[in-house]
Amino acid sequence: MISPLYVSPNRKRELARLITSHGGFHQANRLRGTASAAQRATRRQAAGLGTKAKDATRGPITDANGSTEHVRIRPMNASIEFLSAITNAFEANKQLADRAVQQLPDEKLHVALDENTNSIAVIMKHVAGNLNSRWSDFLSTDGEKPWRNRDAEFVDTFGSRAEILEIWERGWACLLMALRSLRPADLEKTVLIRGEPHSVPLAIARSLGHTCYHIGQIVQVARFHAGQNWNTLTIPKGGSQQFNQAHWGQTGKSHS
C-alpha cells in the first residue's frame, strides 16, 4: 500500500538536484574513508560547512542511477524545502488521479453523475487547460492567457482515452517544467492572475489548491463508476491500525 503523499523516487532525485544546484544544502565530505583529515577539512571549507562536524548533518543522496552515497550537508534552506514539498504534493495528487482513471473503462470517463456535474474527461480537460495557462511563462506573463478558452474546457470533445491523456499530460508537463525551473529568489517575486497581483508562493498555493480540488472530484466520480471493482487509493476503511503497524511500527492506540 502506497501512502497518497509518499516521497517518490523521482522526488528524491529532484531533491538531490536541488541540493547541488541551489546552494541551500552544500555537498561536502563524501564518506568513503579515503580522504585525509586535511582533505576533508578543505572540502568542508569549500562547501561552506566550516571546520566542525556539528556545522553539518549527515544524509543520503541518491543520484539518477539509483546509487546512494552519504554526504555532509547543511541544514535545509526553507525556500528549497518549500519548492520540493510543493512539487511532491502536485506529483502525489496527480498519481491519485492517474490511479483512479486507470480503473475505469473508456466509456465511463465521459459519464457525469448528473446533468449538473462534469465527467472525468471534462474535469481532466479543465485541469490541463488551467495548468497550461497558469504555468506557461509563469514569472513573466499573466496566468490567465489571452489564448485560453476556459468555457471550451467544459465541453467533452474527446474521441478516445489517448486524446484525454495527451491533453492531461501536456498540462502537467507545463506545470512541472515551470516548477523545476524556479529558484529560491523567485519566491520573492510577484505574478499576475487576471490582473491581480500574487506573490509567487500565493500563486503556487492557489494552483495547488485548485488542482487538488478537481482531483478530489476525479477520484470521487471514478469511485462511483467503479463500484465493487474499486481498488482503494489510500488506507482502506478499518485498515488504519494495520497500516500503521506495517509502516510505522505502531497501531495508533494508546498503550498506557
WOSUL-V432582 format. One record per pair of residues at least 12 apart in sequence whose ideal C-beta (glycine too) atoms are under 7 Angstrom apart, sorted by the first residue. I is the first residue (numbers start at 0). J is the second residue. Records with the same first field share a line. If there is no record, write none. Layout:
I: J  J
This chain:
0: 234  242
3: 91  95  232  233
4: 88  91
5: 91
6: 87
7: 90
10: 86  87  90
11: 61
12: 61  63
13: 83  86  179
14: 83
15: 60  61  62
17: 79  83
18: 60  72
21: 79  182  183
23: 75  76  78  79  183
24: 72  73  75
25: 46  47  48  72  73
26: 46  70  72
27: 42  43  46  48  55  70  71  72
28: 42  43  71
29: 68  70
30: 69
43: 71
48: 71  73
55: 71  72  73
56: 72  74
57: 69  71
58: 70  72
76: 183
78: 183  186
79: 183
82: 178  181
85: 178  203  207
86: 178  179
88: 207
89: 174  207  210
92: 210  211  214
93: 171
95: 214  218  232
96: 214  217  218
98: 232
99: 217  218  221  232
100: 119  217  221
102: 221  225  229  230
103: 221  224  225
105: 160
107: 224
108: 120  160  163
109: 155
110: 224
112: 220  223
117: 153
118: 155
119: 217  220  221
120: 155  157  163
121: 153  155
122: 213  216  217
123: 163  167  217
124: 152  166
125: 152  153  213
126: 170  210  213
127: 166  167  169  170
128: 147  149  152  170
129: 209
130: 170  171  173  174
131: 169  170  173
132: 144  147
133: 206
134: 173  174  177
135: 173
137: 177  190
138: 185  188  190
141: 191  192  193  194
142: 190  191  192  202
143: 192  193
185: 199
186: 199  200
190: 202
218: 232
239: 251
240: 252
